[in-house]
Amino acid sequence: MLEKTAVKSTLALIALFSLMLAGCTKDAPMPERGNPAMLQWLPIIQQSGKLVIATSENYPFEYTDEKTGEFIGYDVDLAQAIADEIGVDIEWKKFLFADLLNALQLGEADMIISSMYITEEREKIVDMSDKYLDSGMAIVKRKGDNSVSSLDDLDGKTIGVKTQGRSEREAEALIAQGKKIKVRSYATVEEGLEALRSREVDIVFNDYLKQASYNQHYPEAQLELVGGAFTKEGFGIAVVKGQTELLQVVNQVIHRLQENGDADVLYSKWLQ
């Protein structure tokens, strides 16, 4: 009799423990993307049903349409293709461009899509995708200003650049080479272009593709490019170091769009 009672008690304890374990598993919080113990975020992204993307508004790659309030652009369409591949929705988080890398490293986003150049400096702290577009830095001036026709004409000029952008590094490199220029940094390209229009600066360094599209769509700004790009750059998507599964999906989408012609469609839609 005592033996039967002991068995029943043991079975009851096992059943209770199993229920507790099942309850803990069911109610356990989903691991955070920023948790350093998580080796790969892709399964967590799929489980959460959303891809969190950090960005900074850069016309025509990612910007808010003034008429509709819709967030649109080349990179927005590219991001949607990546989200569709993973099978999730997108949550956009907007930051100042200078804060993007920090936000990614803090786990506030799964990736950065913000018409960002692939550079050695960035690749030291994040992993970057294969390039999805070629471009480069270019000189922007006011129409009618004949004092600047190349980089050789910059002595004595004040140059507008984007804070912590490639434009700022190019200006600093020119100073290191002995160019007698002054540099003013702005949080956004738009602020720099407005400073150019108001004669706060003499020229602006901006991405060639961005500026060519800007000039086409905003002719009233009376700005023009000085020749072509004076650097060769490639746009890439940034993820946290070691997120190989997520990066593999990103690269697969980039290459598929390039191979099936959809990348050309995006180029015609947003950049021509």
Secondary structure, DSSP 8 states (H G I E B T S, - for coil): -HHHHHHHHHHHHHHHHHHHHHHHHHH-----TT-TT-S--HHHHHHHTEEEEEE--BTTTBEE-TTT--EESHHHHHHHHHHHHHT-EEEEEE--GGGHHHHHHTTS-SEEEEEEE--HHHHTTEEE---SEEE-EEEEEETT--S-SSGGG-TT-EEEEETTSHHHHHHHHHHHTT---EEEEESSHHHHHHHHHTTSSSEEEEEHHHHHHHHHH-GGG-EEEESS-SS-EEEEEEEETT-HHHHHHHHHHHHHHHHHSHHHHHHHHHH-
